[in-house]
Amino acid sequence: MRILKGLWHDEDGLTTVEYALLLLVLILGATTIWVGLAGQVGNAVDRANRETEGASGR
């Protein structure tokens, strides 16, 4: 905790904290996009499988 307080009062520490927060926001955004795309791709693959099975007469 003492390290964080020291970084808070030091200007270089503030820059470090700002970059860490920016990195956190970017990671959260990328994760959200990744999860959303995974669902859409999964749905598209399922739909293609159903259409292929219907076309092959199974």
Backbone as CSV, one residue per row, in Angstrom:
resi,resn,N_x,N_y,N_z,CA_x,CA_y,CA_z,C_x,C_y,C_z
1,MET,0.831,-1.191,0.000,0.000,0.000,0.000,0.875,1.255,0.000
2,ARG,2.013,1.159,0.680,2.921,2.300,0.747,3.449,2.642,-0.643
3,ILE,3.661,1.603,-1.454,4.153,1.824,-2.818,3.122,2.604,-3.626
4,LEU,1.839,2.219,-3.512,0.788,2.926,-4.244,0.670,4.376,-3.801
5,LYS,0.790,4.623,-2.504,0.733,6.010,-2.010,1.912,6.812,-2.547
6,GLY,3.082,6.173,-2.609,4.257,6.848,-3.156,4.078,7.170,-4.632
7,LEU,3.494,6.245,-5.382,3.240,6.504,-6.804,2.212,7.608,-6.991
8,TRP,1.247,7.689,-6.084,0.182,8.686,-6.205,0.740,10.095,-6.077
9,HIS,1.755,10.290,-5.227,2.314,11.628,-4.998,3.416,11.980,-5.986
10,ASP,3.935,11.021,-6.683,5.001,11.235,-7.647,4.391,11.397,-9.032
11,GLU,4.819,12.429,-9.771,4.236,12.650,-11.106,4.496,11.483,-12.049
12,ASP,5.671,10.905,-11.975,5.944,9.731,-12.807,5.045,8.581,-12.398
13,GLY,4.747,8.511,-11.115,3.835,7.486,-10.631,2.437,7.684,-11.181
14,LEU,2.014,8.945,-11.263,0.693,9.217,-11.830,0.636,8.787,-13.286
15,THR,1.705,9.039,-14.016,1.748,8.617,-15.404,1.654,7.099,-15.487
16,THR,2.327,6.413,-14.599,2.270,4.957,-14.571,0.862,4.476,-14.279
17,VAL,0.216,5.100,-13.315,-1.153,4.722,-12.955,-2.093,5.003,-14.126
18,GLU,-1.916,6.127,-14.794,-2.762,6.461,-15.941,-2.608,5.423,-17.050
19,TYR,-1.384,5.020,-17.325,-1.163,4.000,-18.353,-1.756,2.657,-17.927
20,ALA,-1.650,2.334,-16.657,-2.223,1.079,-16.171,-3.744,1.102,-16.325
21,LEU,-4.377,2.235,-16.011,-5.831,2.346,-16.169,-6.228,2.277,-17.642
22,LEU,-5.458,2.913,-18.499,-5.723,2.854,-19.934,-5.604,1.422,-20.437
23,LEU,-4.585,0.718,-19.988,-4.411,-0.680,-20.375,-5.587,-1.523,-19.891
24,LEU,-6.056,-1.264,-18.678,-7.202,-1.996,-18.143,-8.447,-1.756,-18.989
25,VAL,-8.688,-0.517,-19.377,-9.851,-0.197,-20.213,-9.742,-0.891,-21.565
26,LEU,-8.563,-0.890,-22.151,-8.367,-1.557,-23.440,-8.589,-3.065,-23.331
27,ILE,-8.103,-3.654,-22.256,-8.287,-5.095,-22.069,-9.760,-5.424,-21.883
28,LEU,-10.459,-4.634,-21.086,-11.893,-4.876,-20.879,-12.673,-4.724,-22.185
29,GLY,-12.332,-3.715,-22.978,-13.005,-3.516,-24.258,-12.733,-4.656,-25.220
30,ALA,-11.488,-5.089,-25.284,-11.141,-6.195,-26.178,-11.834,-7.482,-25.748
31,THR,-11.916,-7.703,-24.450,-12.587,-8.903,-23.947,-14.065,-8.879,-24.290
32,THR,-14.690,-7.724,-24.146,-16.110,-7.587,-24.474,-16.348,-7.869,-25.955
33,ILE,-15.513,-7.315,-26.796,-15.642,-7.543,-28.239,-15.405,-9.012,-28.564
34,TRP,-14.394,-9.616,-27.944,-14.058,-11.030,-28.182,-15.233,-11.932,-27.841
35,VAL,-15.850,-11.690,-26.679,-16.986,-12.515,-26.255,-18.166,-12.332,-27.213
36,GLY,-18.422,-11.090,-27.620,-19.517,-10.829,-28.557,-19.305,-11.503,-29.901
37,LEU,-18.092,-11.419,-30.402,-17.795,-12.059,-31.685,-17.846,-13.571,-31.583
38,ALA,-17.410,-14.113,-30.456,-17.440,-15.570,-30.283,-18.877,-16.077,-30.364
39,GLY,-19.804,-15.356,-29.747,-21.206,-15.758,-29.812,-21.747,-15.692,-31.227
40,GLN,-21.410,-14.646,-31.951,-21.900,-14.494,-33.316,-21.312,-15.560,-34.239
41,VAL,-20.032,-15.848,-34.092,-19.397,-16.869,-34.922,-19.993,-18.238,-34.605
42,GLY,-20.196,-18.507,-33.320,-20.809,-19.781,-32.936,-22.192,-19.943,-33.520
43,ASN,-22.993,-18.877,-33.498,-24.333,-18.925,-34.088,-24.269,-19.153,-35.596
44,ALA,-23.326,-18.506,-36.258,-23.189,-18.665,-37.708,-22.775,-20.093,-38.061
45,VAL,-21.878,-20.671,-37.284,-21.450,-22.049,-37.543,-22.609,-23.010,-37.309
46,ASP,-23.358,-22.810,-36.237,-24.521,-23.668,-35.970,-25.542,-23.586,-37.095
47,ARG,-25.797,-22.365,-37.560,-26.758,-22.177,-38.645,-26.274,-22.858,-39.925
48,ALA,-24.979,-22.736,-40.225,-24.424,-23.377,-41.418,-24.506,-24.894,-41.303
49,ASN,-24.271,-25.413,-40.117,-24.379,-26.874,-39.921,-25.807,-27.355,-40.132
50,ARG,-26.768,-26.610,-39.600,-28.169,-27.008,-39.780,-28.572,-26.967,-41.246
51,GLU,-28.140,-25.930,-41.964,-28.481,-25.821,-43.383,-27.803,-26.914,-44.194
52,THR,-26.579,-27.258,-43.844,-25.853,-28.311,-44.558,-26.504,-29.667,-44.312
53,GLU,-26.897,-29.921,-43.074,-27.562,-31.186,-42.772,-28.900,-31.283,-43.497
54,GLY,-29.602,-30.188,-43.603,-30.879,-30.187,-44.323,-30.687,-30.410,-45.800
55,ALA,-29.636,-29.901,-46.381,-29.381,-30.044,-47.809,-28.914,-31.463,-48.152
56,SER,-28.262,-32.120,-47.198,-27.742,-33.452,-47.501,-28.802,-34.544,-47.289
57,GLY,-29.960,-34.178,-46.735,-31.060,-35.115,-46.584,-30.951,-36.018,-45.368
58,ARG,-30.180,-35.654,-44.392,-30.084,-36.484,-43.186,-31.281,-36.353,-42.311
